[in-house]
Amino acid sequence: MLLSPVSVVAASLFSGLAVSPHQSVAQLAQFQQLSHDNAMQVRFASPEQARLAAISLHDALLAGRWQDSMLILQLDAQAQARLAPHAVSITPAYVWQQQQNAIQPQVLADSANTIPGYPCYATVEETYNQAAQLVRDYPDYASWQKIGSGWAQTKTANGYDLYVLKLSNRKAGPVNKAKLLVNSAIHAREYATAALTMAFAKDLLSKAGSDADVDWMLQQNEIHLVLQTNPEGRKIAETGVSWRKNINNTSCSSTYGVDLNRNFSFGWFSIPNGSSANSCDLTYRSAKAGSEPEVQALEAYARSLYPDKRGPARTDAAPADTAGIHLDIHSYSELVLWPWGDTETPAPNGTALKALGHRLAWFNGYVPTQSIGLYPTDGTSDGVSYGELGVAAITFEIGTAFFESCANYEANVLPDNLRALYYALRVNTAPYLLPAGPDLTQLSLNTTAGKIPRNQLLQLKAVARDNQSSGLSGGVASQLISQVEMTLDQWPEVAGANTVSIDAADGKYDSVSESINHLLDLTNLSEGRHTLYLRAKDSAGNAGPVYAQYFTVTAPVELVLPEPDFSVECQFLRCQFRNTTLRDAAVPLQFSWLFSPTASSNDTNPVFTFPAPGSYTPALTVQADIQPPPPAKSRSKTLQVYAEPVMELTHSCQALSCSLNAAASSANGAISSVQWTVNNQTLSGNSVSVTFSAAGTYPVVALATDSAGQKVQKTINISVTAPVVVTPAEPQASQSSGGSLGLTLLSLLAWCGWQRRR
């Protein structure tokens, strides 16, 4: 019996899942305990030091964020001694260990679709089921094939196979397409990685046929997704155990397995301490390079995709036009990394890799850096892709935890990294060149539901930017925008493509960020869907990646212009105009205002200040944005505007009485009246007098009216004091002679007594 392509896919899929490797509850509990042993809280002097440690000691990372200058690491005595010179303190993480010991691993049922407690993460089986379903749903774009097996599957047929989900438009594009290889979950405990890669596939396929960018990407590229690179180790991690390696149990009896990301052939055991020879260590490299079937499968598949473009010497660079990118998706630490990781010396293509890494970091908000930390690592996955073949290789360390919460994954990790994955695909045809060029943002067309009549001008707006690059780790220099090019229904790189240069909106390209606003005549285009391609260049001659949009040309429309109408409210010379024209939102109209022979506006509801009082005739004109345009319609209204009168108030007071004076004038004509409100009185005249009843401060309001009826009002505060009352002095009482004589006699008697005592 012949099987359909889908049946063949399903049959090959489930042959590798016939029997799953399971561990007992006791084994899982032991694994859980071992994964928490020697947990140490390490504090660093700076986030930078902590970040370097997170790179070098990623295998030992248990919790914490380098941004907080603190990590929880699994360190034996030797590792502690090695790290001590770089740390402020290293202390046992007792509290964290107690919290983890309270979490018990769970044996998964064969029917489980998601990881317990993490409904956003599919199990290995469900990941494979979803991939097979995508092939059934999108047969013209998706295929699913086995590329190898896990260690247990090769030894006992009691394990899992490795598969690749391939995406491309099989019916369009060049014969030799650029390849984007993405592998995820090579370290079993990194939950979010496989989910992100699967989400990327689903998002691409859901937009195929309707999104111009996605369509050209699927025409020009092949996307190869190894969703579960370590499926057998992943089955242990799905129980809640922090498992990193595969499940090769031929050596260590406890924390067995080989660290697949230390087993790749290129650079394997190339430096001391870049990996471990101890089979129980988390970075055990195995006794032989490329010994593990998972690594063999990925290496062989990479070699089948990419020709060898790099020479044999470490210093040989790949050609600048080398196509393709290899992305290894890890968690966690919010980093974007590129080779080399075993030396501080930049890779031969280091400048271009840095530009690519910084662009990607712009989109996911991570820190871009060469993949060497406090000390080097060797035998990593970029060995086969960049080290051996010369393909641009990038590692993402996504998120903030190995067991990333679904809330943070869905709110931040997923959307941030989808943007970065799309950019990687956008530049995949020339990753050593295109990231040096400008990007295009805010691309929009004046279509309605993607459609536009043929007799309407197509308005294209966008912003070309050469500064969408992370400023961290030294940054990448920005250049001035020099050109934006457009092609219509022709891929820009096709020989003989009709390229149109678009002017800058301000008339000159002289900035790292430039807006464009271009009108395109559709008269000669056929009805139906068309594709508009754009790309920008900078002053250094670097071309950026292509951006595209669809638009559908429909039959010309006969347009009857509406009768323009408007209202106006003035306050003296300043008038607010409001467009009250009844219009159909689907009809492309343009409005313009004329206030005087030399004053106009294209604002919807403008404000205009007339230069002088008088009679004016402002007009509103409506015209259609179609070709050929029907005659424009206008409406004008006679408007009388007036100047604001001016007035100055003065006063003089004596005690409680004040004289008030108003000096008023108006460009509209003579002042006809001045009315005062003061001290509960209403007075009229340019000059008035008022007497207050008591001392204090009183408001005085004057209202002047000119012959045109225009008014001006001013308020001042007047302080008055009570008059000073002078009281006559009391007459001074005269002194009698008797009083004076008495004092004299007393003085004489006192003197006589003093003389006798002598």
C-alpha positions in Angstrom: 0.0 0.0 0.0 1.3 3.4 -0.9 1.3 6.0 1.9 0.5 9.7 1.4 3.2 12.2 2.2 1.4 13.0 5.5 1.1 9.3 6.4 4.8 8.8 5.8 5.5 11.7 8.0 3.3 10.4 10.8 4.7 6.9 10.5 8.3 8.0 10.7 7.4 10.4 13.6 5.9 7.9 15.9 8.4 5.1 15.2 10.8 7.1 17.3 8.3 7.5 20.1 7.2 4.0 20.5 8.7 3.6 24.0 9.8 6.6 26.1 12.7 6.4 28.5 11.3 6.8 32.0 13.0 7.1 35.4 11.5 6.0 38.7 10.4 8.5 41.3 13.4 7.6 43.4 15.8 8.3 40.5 14.1 11.6 39.9 14.3 12.6 43.5 18.0 11.7 43.5 18.5 13.8 40.3 16.7 16.7 41.9 18.9 16.6 45.0 22.1 16.3 43.0 21.1 19.3 40.9 20.9 21.5 44.1 24.0 20.3 45.8 26.8 22.8 46.4 24.4 25.7 45.6 26.3 28.9 46.4 25.2 32.5 46.4 27.9 34.5 44.6 28.0 38.3 44.8 30.0 40.3 42.3 31.3 43.9 42.3 29.3 44.8 39.2 26.7 43.5 36.8 29.5 43.3 34.2 31.4 40.8 36.3 28.3 38.8 37.0 27.5 38.8 33.2 30.9 37.3 32.4 30.4 34.7 35.1 27.0 33.8 33.7 28.6 33.2 30.3 31.6 31.1 31.5 29.7 29.2 34.2 26.4 28.8 32.4 26.5 25.1 33.3 26.6 25.9 37.0 23.9 28.6 36.8 20.9 27.8 39.0 19.2 31.1 39.6 19.7 34.9 39.9 20.1 37.6 37.4 23.5 39.0 36.4 21.9 42.5 36.2 21.6 42.3 40.0 25.3 41.4 40.5 24.3 38.2 42.1 24.0 34.6 40.9 23.3 31.2 42.5 25.8 28.8 41.1 26.5 25.1 41.7 30.1 25.1 42.7 32.3 22.5 44.3 35.4 23.5 46.3 37.6 23.6 43.2 35.2 25.8 41.3 34.8 28.1 44.2 38.5 28.6 44.4 38.7 29.3 40.7 35.9 31.9 40.9 36.9 33.5 44.2 39.3 36.2 42.6 36.3 37.4 40.5 33.7 37.5 43.3 33.0 39.7 46.3 31.6 36.9 48.3 30.6 33.2 48.0 28.2 31.8 50.6 25.9 28.8 50.8 22.5 29.4 49.3 20.6 27.7 52.1 17.3 29.6 51.6 17.2 28.8 47.9 18.1 25.1 48.5 15.2 24.8 51.0 12.8 26.3 48.5 13.9 23.9 45.8 13.9 20.9 48.1 10.2 21.6 48.7 9.5 21.0 44.9 9.1 17.4 44.1 9.6 16.1 40.5 6.7 14.5 38.8 6.6 11.5 36.6 4.8 12.4 33.4 2.0 10.3 31.9 2.5 9.3 28.3 -0.6 11.3 27.5 0.7 14.6 28.9 0.8 17.4 26.3 2.5 20.1 28.4 5.0 20.3 31.2 3.3 20.2 34.7 2.9 23.7 36.0 3.9 25.2 32.6 1.0 25.0 30.2 2.8 27.1 27.6 5.5 24.5 27.1 4.7 21.4 25.0 6.3 18.0 25.9 8.6 16.4 23.3 5.7 14.3 22.1 3.4 17.2 21.7 6.1 19.3 20.0 6.5 16.5 17.4 2.7 16.2 17.1 2.3 20.0 16.4 5.1 19.9 13.9 3.4 17.1 12.0 0.2 19.0 12.1 1.9 22.0 10.5 3.0 19.8 7.6 -0.6 18.7 7.1 -1.9 22.2 7.3 0.7 23.8 5.1 1.9 21.1 2.6 3.3 23.7 0.2 5.5 25.2 2.8 6.4 22.7 5.5 8.1 19.3 5.7 9.2 17.1 8.6 12.1 14.7 8.5 14.3 12.6 10.7 17.9 13.7 11.0 19.2 11.3 13.7 18.5 9.7 17.0 19.1 10.3 20.7 21.6 8.2 22.6 19.1 5.8 24.1 17.3 5.3 20.8 20.6 4.3 19.1 21.5 1.9 21.9 18.1 0.3 22.9 15.5 1.7 20.6 14.0 3.0 23.8 14.4 6.7 23.2 13.7 9.5 20.8 14.7 10.5 17.3 15.7 14.0 16.2 13.7 15.8 13.5 13.9 19.0 11.5 10.9 21.1 10.5 11.8 22.7 7.2 9.9 25.8 6.0 10.1 27.3 2.5 7.9 28.1 -0.4 8.5 25.0 -2.6 6.9 26.6 -5.6 8.8 29.9 -5.8 12.3 31.4 -5.3 15.8 30.5 -6.4 17.0 26.9 -6.7 19.8 27.4 -4.1 18.1 29.3 -1.3 19.9 30.7 1.8 19.6 28.4 4.8 18.6 29.5 8.3 19.3 26.7 10.8 17.8 27.1 14.3 18.3 24.5 17.0 16.8 24.7 20.4 16.7 22.8 23.8 20.2 21.3 23.4 20.3 21.7 27.1 17.3 19.9 28.4 16.2 22.2 31.2 15.9 25.3 29.0 12.1 25.1 28.7 11.3 28.3 26.7 13.7 27.5 23.8 11.7 24.8 22.0 8.5 26.8 22.5 10.0 29.9 21.0 11.3 28.0 17.9 7.9 26.3 17.4 6.1 29.7 17.8 8.4 31.1 15.1 7.3 28.4 12.7 3.6 28.8 13.5 3.9 32.6 13.1 5.6 32.3 9.7 3.2 29.8 8.3 0.1 31.7 9.6 1.2 34.7 7.5 2.3 32.9 4.4 0.3 34.2 1.4 -0.9 37.4 3.1 2.3 39.1 4.4 4.7 40.4 1.8 7.7 40.2 4.0 7.0 36.6 5.1 6.4 35.6 1.5 9.6 36.9 0.1 11.5 35.4 3.1 10.0 32.0 2.4 10.8 32.4 -1.3 14.4 33.4 -0.8 15.2 31.2 2.2 14.9 27.8 3.8 14.3 27.7 7.5 15.4 24.5 9.2 14.2 24.1 12.8 15.6 21.4 15.1 13.0 21.9 17.8 14.2 19.3 20.3 18.0 18.8 20.0 18.2 16.7 23.2 14.8 15.1 23.4 15.8 12.3 25.8 17.4 14.7 28.3 14.4 16.9 27.9 12.1 14.1 29.2 13.9 14.2 32.5 13.7 18.0 32.6 10.0 17.8 32.0 9.6 16.2 35.4 10.9 19.3 37.1 14.5 18.2 37.4 17.2 20.7 36.4 18.8 18.3 33.8 21.3 19.7 31.3 23.0 16.8 29.5 21.9 13.9 27.3 21.3 10.6 29.0 24.4 8.7 28.1 24.9 6.6 31.3 28.0 4.6 30.3 30.3 6.4 32.8 29.0 8.4 35.7 26.4 6.6 37.8 24.7 9.7 39.2 24.8 12.9 37.1 25.5 11.0 34.0 25.3 12.2 30.4 27.4 14.3 28.1 27.2 18.0 27.7 26.2 18.2 24.0 27.4 21.8 23.8 30.9 20.7 24.7 31.1 17.7 22.4 31.2 19.3 18.9 34.2 18.3 16.8 35.6 21.7 15.9 37.4 23.2 18.9 36.7 20.1 21.1 39.0 20.1 24.1 41.0 22.9 22.4 42.0 24.6 25.7 42.5 23.6 29.3 39.4 24.0 31.5 37.1 24.9 28.5 35.1 21.7 29.4 35.4 18.8 31.8 36.9 15.4 31.6 34.9 14.3 34.6 31.9 12.4 33.4 29.8 13.5 36.4 30.4 17.2 35.7 27.8 19.3 33.9 30.3 20.2 31.2 31.6 16.7 30.5 32.8 16.7 26.9 33.1 12.9 26.5 36.2 11.0 25.7 35.9 11.7 22.0 35.0 14.7 19.9 31.5 14.4 18.3 30.9 11.1 20.1 27.2 11.7 20.8 24.5 10.8 18.3 22.7 14.1 18.9 25.8 16.0 18.0 26.6 13.8 15.1 23.1 14.4 13.7 23.3 18.2 14.0 26.8 18.3 12.6 25.9 16.1 9.6 22.8 18.1 8.9 24.7 21.5 9.1 27.3 20.1 6.7 24.5 19.0 4.3 23.1 22.6 4.3 26.2 24.7 4.0 29.2 24.5 1.8 32.5 25.0 3.5 33.4 28.7 3.0 36.2 29.1 5.5 39.8 28.1 5.2 41.6 25.7 7.5 43.4 28.3 9.6 41.7 29.9 12.7 42.5 33.2 11.1 40.8 32.5 7.8 37.7 34.6 7.3 34.6 33.4 5.4 33.8 35.5 2.3 31.7 38.6 3.1 28.9 37.3 0.8 28.5 34.0 2.6 24.8 33.2 3.0 23.1 31.6 6.0 22.9 31.9 9.7 23.0 29.2 12.5 21.1 30.2 15.6 21.5 28.1 18.8 18.7 29.0 21.2 19.5 28.7 24.8 18.3 30.1 28.1 18.9 32.0 30.2 20.6 35.4 30.7 19.3 37.8 28.1 22.4 37.7 26.0 23.3 37.6 22.3 26.6 35.8 21.7 28.9 35.2 18.8 32.3 33.4 18.3 34.9 32.8 19.6 34.1 31.4 23.0 37.5 29.8 23.6 39.6 32.9 23.2 39.3 36.7 23.6 40.7 37.1 20.1 37.9 38.2 17.8 36.8 35.8 15.1 38.1 36.5 11.5 34.6 37.7 10.7 34.4 39.4 14.1 33.4 42.9 12.9 30.5 41.5 10.8 29.4 39.1 13.5 29.4 42.0 16.0 27.2 44.1 13.7 24.8 41.2 13.3 24.7 40.5 17.1 24.1 44.2 17.8 21.2 44.4 15.4 19.6 41.3 16.8 20.1 42.7 20.3 18.2 45.8 19.3 15.2 43.7 18.6 15.2 41.5 21.7 16.7 44.1 24.1 19.5 41.8 25.2 23.2 42.5 25.8 25.4 41.6 22.7 28.9 40.3 23.3 31.5 37.8 22.1 30.8 34.5 23.8 33.7 34.5 26.2 33.2 35.3 29.9 35.6 35.1 32.8 37.2 32.1 31.2 36.8 30.3 27.9 34.6 27.4 26.7 35.2 24.9 23.9 33.5 22.3 21.8 30.3 24.4 21.4 27.7 24.3 18.6 29.1 27.2 16.6 32.1 25.0 16.0 30.6 23.2 13.1 28.7 26.2 11.6 31.2 29.0 11.9 34.5 27.3 12.9 34.3 24.6 10.3 32.0 26.0 7.5 32.3 29.8 8.0 28.5 30.4 8.5 27.5 33.2 10.7 26.7 31.7 14.1 24.8 33.4 16.9 23.6 32.1 20.3 20.6 33.5 22.1 20.4 33.2 25.9 16.7 34.0 26.3 14.7 34.9 29.4 15.4 35.0 33.1 15.2 31.4 34.2 15.6 27.9 33.0 12.1 27.1 34.0 10.7 30.4 32.7 7.3 31.3 34.0 4.6 31.2 31.3 3.6 34.8 32.3 7.0 36.2 31.5 7.5 34.0 28.5 4.3 35.1 26.8 4.6 38.8 27.8 8.3 39.3 27.1 10.4 36.4 26.0 8.2 35.4 23.1 7.5 38.8 21.5 11.0 40.1 22.0 12.7 37.2 20.4 10.2 36.7 17.6 11.3 40.2 16.5 14.9 39.1 16.6 14.3 35.9 14.8 12.5 37.7 12.0 15.4 40.1 11.6 17.8 37.1 11.4 15.7 35.7 8.6 15.5 39.1 6.9 19.3 39.3 6.7 19.9 35.6 6.2 20.9 36.0 2.5 23.9 38.1 3.4 24.4 38.2 7.2 28.0 39.5 7.0 26.8 42.5 4.9 23.2 43.5 5.4 23.3 44.3 9.2 25.8 47.1 8.3 23.1 48.8 6.3 20.0 50.7 7.3 16.6 49.3 8.3 13.2 50.6 7.3 10.4 51.2 9.9 6.9 52.6 10.0 6.2 51.4 6.5 2.7 52.3 5.5 0.5 52.7 2.4 -2.7 54.8 2.1 -4.8 51.7 1.2 -8.1 50.6 2.6 -8.1 47.0 3.7 -5.0 46.7 1.4 -6.9 48.0 -1.6 -6.6 51.2 -3.7 -8.4 52.3 -6.9 -6.2 52.6 -9.9 -7.0 56.3 -10.4 -5.7 57.1 -6.9 -2.1 58.0 -6.1 -0.5 55.4 -3.8 1.2 57.2 -0.9 4.2 55.4 0.6 5.6 56.5 4.0 8.5 55.0 5.9 11.5 55.9 8.1 15.0 54.7 7.1 17.3 54.3 10.1 20.9 53.3 10.5 20.9 53.5 14.3 18.8 50.4 15.2 21.8 48.8 16.9 22.4 48.1 20.6 24.7 50.7 22.1 26.1 48.1 24.6 29.5 46.4 24.5 31.0 49.2 22.4 28.2 49.6 19.9 28.3 49.7 16.1 28.8 53.0 14.3 25.9 54.6 12.5 26.1 56.2 9.0 24.0 58.8 7.3 21.2 57.6 5.1 22.1 58.2 1.5 19.4 56.5 -0.6 16.1 54.6 -0.5 15.3 52.4 -3.4 12.0 50.9 -4.5 11.1 48.2 -7.0 7.6 47.1 -8.0 6.8 43.4 -8.5 10.5 42.7 -9.0 12.9 41.2 -6.4 15.5 44.0 -6.0 18.4 41.7 -6.6 17.2 40.3 -9.9 19.3 41.5 -12.8 17.7 44.3 -14.6 15.2 45.2 -11.9 13.6 48.6 -12.5 14.8 50.5 -9.4 13.3 53.9 -8.5 15.1 56.2 -6.1 12.9 57.9 -3.5 13.7 61.4 -2.2 13.9 62.2 1.5 10.8 63.9 2.8 12.7 67.0 3.8 14.5 67.1 0.4 17.9 65.9 1.5 19.5 62.7 3.0 21.8 64.0 5.7 20.8 62.1 8.9 21.0 58.6 10.4 17.2 58.6 10.4 15.3 59.9 7.4 11.6 59.9 6.6 10.2 59.3 3.1 6.8 60.3 1.7 6.4 59.2 -1.9 3.5 59.2 -4.3 3.2 56.5 -6.9 1.0 56.8 -10.0 -1.0 53.6 -10.5 -2.6 54.4 -13.8 -0.6 51.9 -15.8 -0.8 49.1 -13.3 -3.1 46.1 -13.8 -5.9 45.4 -11.4 -4.9 42.8 -8.8 -2.2 42.4 -6.1 1.2 44.0 -6.4 4.3 43.9 -4.3 6.3 46.9 -3.3 9.9 46.3 -2.2 12.1 48.8 -0.4 15.6 49.0 0.9 17.9 51.7 2.1 21.6 52.5 1.7 24.0 54.5 3.9 26.8 56.9 3.1 29.4 54.1 3.4 27.7 52.2 0.6 26.1 49.6 2.8 22.7 48.3 1.6 20.3 47.2 4.3 17.7 44.3 4.1 14.6 44.3 2.0 11.2 45.3 3.3 8.0 44.7 1.4 4.2 45.3 1.4 1.3 44.2 -0.7 -1.4 46.4 -2.2 -4.3 45.5 -4.5 -5.2 47.8 -7.3 -9.0 47.9 -8.0 -11.1 49.4 -10.8 -11.1 53.2 -11.0 -13.7 54.9 -9.0 -16.0 57.8 -10.1 -15.8 60.3 -7.4 -18.3 63.0 -6.6 -16.6 65.5 -4.3 -18.5 66.5 -1.2 -19.5 70.1 -0.7 -16.8 71.6 1.6 -18.1 73.4 4.7 -16.5 74.8 7.8 -17.2 76.7 11.0 -15.0 79.4 12.6 -14.8 80.9 16.1 -12.6 84.0 16.7 -11.2 85.7 19.7 -10.1 89.0 18.3 -7.6 88.3 15.5 -7.0 84.6 16.4 -9.5 82.3 14.8 -10.2 78.5 15.1 -11.3 76.9 11.9 -13.1 73.5 11.9 -13.6 71.3 8.8 -17.3 70.2 9.0 -17.4 68.6 5.5 -19.4 65.4 5.3 -17.2 62.8 3.7 -16.8 59.1 3.1 -13.8 57.7 5.0 -13.0 55.4 2.1 -12.7 58.2 -0.4 -9.2 59.7 -0.5 -9.6 63.5 -0.2 -7.2 66.3 0.4 -8.2 69.6 2.0 -6.5 73.0 1.9 -7.3 76.3 3.5 -6.6 79.8 2.1 -6.8 82.7 4.6 -5.2 85.4 2.5 -3.3 85.5 -0.8 -0.1 84.7 1.1 -1.4 82.5 4.0 -2.6 78.9 3.7 -2.7 75.6 5.6 -3.2 71.9 5.0 -4.1 71.1 8.6 -7.5 69.5 9.3 -8.7 72.1 11.8 -6.2 75.0 11.7 -5.8 78.0 13.9 -4.9 81.3 12.2 -4.1 84.8 13.5 -5.0 87.6 11.1 -2.5 90.4 10.8 -5.0 93.3 11.3 -8.7 93.9 11.9 -10.9 93.9 8.9 -13.0 91.8 6.6 -11.6 88.6 5.2 -12.8 85.8 3.0 -11.2 82.5 4.1 -11.8 79.5 1.8 -11.7 75.7 2.2 -10.9 73.6 -0.9 -11.4 69.8 -1.4 -9.8 67.7 -4.1 -9.5 64.0 -4.7 -6.2 62.1 -4.5 -6.9 60.2 -7.8 -5.7 60.4 -11.4 -7.1 62.1 -13.3 -8.6 64.3 -10.5 -12.1 65.7 -10.8 -12.4 69.5 -10.5 -11.8 70.7 -7.0 -14.6 72.3 -4.9 -14.2 75.4 -2.7 -16.3 77.3 -0.2 -15.6 80.7 1.3 -17.1 82.7 4.0 -16.9 86.4 4.8 -15.4 86.9 8.2 -15.0 90.2 10.2 -12.2 90.1 12.7 -11.4 92.7 15.3 -8.3 93.7 17.2 -8.4 93.6 21.0 -8.6 97.0 22.6 -5.8 98.1 24.9 -6.2 99.8 28.2 -3.9 101.0 31.0 -5.2 101.9 34.5 -3.6 104.3 36.9 -4.7 105.7 40.3 -3.8 108.1 43.0 -5.2 108.0 46.6 -5.2 110.3 49.6 -6.4 108.6 52.7 -9.7 106.8 51.8 -10.3 108.8 48.6 -8.9 107.7 45.2 -8.9 109.1 41.6 -9.1 106.3 39.0 -8.0 106.9 35.4 -8.3 104.6 32.3 -6.3 105.3 29.1 -7.9 103.1 26.4 -7.6 102.8 22.6 -8.6 100.5 19.9 -7.6 99.8 16.2 -11.3 99.1 15.6 -12.4 102.7 16.3 -13.0 105.1 19.2 -13.6 104.0 22.8 -17.3 104.5 23.4 -17.4 103.8 27.1 -15.4 102.9 30.2 -17.3 101.3 33.1 -15.9 100.8 36.5 -16.9 98.4 39.2 -15.4 99.3 42.6 -16.5 99.3 46.2 -19.9 97.9 45.3 -20.4 100.8 42.9 -20.7 101.1 39.2 -19.2 104.2 37.7 -18.7 105.5 34.2 -16.1 107.6 32.5 -12.4 107.7 31.7 -11.7 109.2 35.1 -13.7 108.6 38.3 -13.3 109.2 42.0 -14.3 106.9 44.8 -14.1 107.1 48.6 -13.8 103.9 50.6 -15.4 103.4 54.0 -12.3 101.9 55.7 -8.7 101.1 55.2 -7.8 97.9 53.2 -7.1 96.5 49.7 -9.9 96.7 47.1 -10.3 95.2 43.6 -11.1 97.7 40.9 -12.4 96.4 37.5 -12.6 98.6 34.4 -14.4 97.5 31.2 -13.7 99.5 28.0 -15.9 99.1 24.9 -15.0 100.4 21.5 -17.3 101.5 18.6 -17.2 98.0 17.1 -18.5 96.5 20.3 -15.1 94.9 21.2 -14.3 94.9 24.9 -11.3 94.8 27.1 -11.3 94.4 30.9 -8.5 95.0 33.4 -8.4 94.6 37.1 -6.1 96.3 39.6 -5.9 96.2 43.4 -5.9 99.4 45.4 -4.7 99.7 49.0 -6.0 102.7 51.0 -5.2 103.8 54.6 -7.2 105.6 57.2 -6.5 109.3 57.7 -4.2 110.3 60.6 -6.2 112.0 63.4 -4.2 114.6 65.4 -5.4 115.0 69.0 -4.7 118.4 70.8 -2.2 118.2 73.7 -3.5 118.6 77.3 -2.4 121.9 79.0 0.6 121.4 81.4 -0.3 121.9 85.1 1.6 124.9 86.7 3.6 124.2 89.9 2.6 126.2 93.0 5.2 128.3 95.0 4.3 126.4 98.1 5.5 123.2 96.6 8.7 124.8 95.5 9.3 126.4 98.9 8.8 123.1 100.6 11.5 121.4 98.6 13.9 124.3 99.3 13.3 124.1 103.1 13.8 120.3 103.1 17.1 120.7 101.2 18.3 123.4 103.7 17.4 121.3 106.7 19.3 118.3 105.2 22.4 120.5 104.7 22.3 121.8 108.3 22.2 118.3 109.7 25.2 117.3 107.7 27.2 120.3 109.0 26.5 119.4 112.6 27.8 115.8 112.1 31.0 117.2 110.9 
